[in-house]
């Protein structure tokens, strides 16, 4: 099976049934099939061939879906990019994947436009709206004369690559996970089966980007595979979310812990004005779910929060924990989905006994590897096992409990942040001598970024100066929320900055003072 065949079968089966709701638009399965065919024909006319990369810098919309399916129907690879990234972050990823085309939209196009000449591989830029000028090809013009019939003459096998996802490494040292058609379909179907999804369900896609595996594969493709309707709601307004749940009679809502905590805070401060009785399932993924959030959500909304655990390299969901589990499983992320096997191992790769903590490794439908990076691939895929970098334990019943990260990473609102990205930018400031960042616990966001900086002799900067500088180079969610200035940073015996010693200083009852 491939994604081209999957969508054709779904369009044949469900026809005029609504696949996507977006504002006042309703897009049927048949319309999505026909529009994506038009996109595919247009891309082929522009020279896209099997194996070519087409980059997507888009927010959630029916057009995102049509472009994604259109690309994979050509045999090309969709490269899913985060619109929140700044140019230097994007340039690193685009240099890595060398796309032939870039599909984007306002407001993401305008700040990129002056730099596009530096992207030598990009032959054309396609924009969803009219902004940008004559140098760009309008999406509507591109597909205006394209046929909406099937795309012939392109052989796509189940093990052919469908897309490249960058979420597994710092933006400045990119690792693009290569995912194949069949594994994407299998993962979508497994997650849908786990939650017993049917064509009667209406699923909310809110505050989850389609460029991320959770939003694209678990929520969107999982829903389509079962004939469900997906309601796409941009923004992060909880009031609008609850209103749309009531209006569209949403039955399934999946999100990151940040969103569920935000829902609770809004409802606990104000009386709930919307009827949410249509909801039968709420599910969290993306980062560890706080037990207090789970208990409060059950009390306030009358629903337990189910959980998925997964990662992009594992295609998407790997384990599932249903709501209303036993008390001793409250902090568990569940058992493996069918087709997946998990183990916990020590640093030598030896499997550990029950409840011993080690690195979680996974076997099953996993990524094919990192794009053009065999060395990085060999670091994480060993003898068919994916080494996740997550620390956990498995109890006697086979349930997985996550306890931390083996790799250095900060998770805020479900977004992975690699400290090296921020440190690279901080150290490039002409007045900064040394810099390091760590994650600080935050009740709402999970963690936030704290930067610790030593300035060059005789200069002075404020935290606002530092944040303003970072804003030019980093996505907003990576920006330090706290900046501390010190005379010098603690070092290891080898002369490197010691994060362990830094954390001990920062979290000491009498923390280091800025100067």
Secondary structure, 3 states (H helix, E strand, C coil): CCHHHHHHHHHHHHCCCEEEEECCEEEEHHHHHHHHHHHHHHHHHCCCCCCCEEEECCCCCHHHHHHHHHHHHCCCEEEECCCCCCHHHHHHHHHHHCCCEEEECCCHHHHHHCCHHHCCCCCEEEECCCCCCCCCEEHHHHHCCCCCCCCCCCCCCCCCEEEEEECCCCHHHCCEEEEEHHHHHHHHHHHHHHCCCCCCCEEEEECCCCCCHHHHHHHHHHHHHCCCEEEEECCCCHHHHHHHHHHHCCCEEEECHHHHHHHHHHHHHCCCCCCCCCCCEEEECCCCCCHHHHHHHHHHHCCCEEEEEECHHHCCEEEEECCCCCHHHCCCCEEECCCCEEEEECCCCCECCCCCCEEEEEECCCCCEECCCHHHHHHHEECCEEEEEEEEEECCCCCEEEEEECCCCEEECCEEECHHHHHHHHHCCCCEEEEEEEEEEECCCEEEEEEEEEECCCCCCCHHHHHHHHHCCCCHHHCCCEEEECCCCCECCCCCECHHHHHHHHCCCCCCCCC
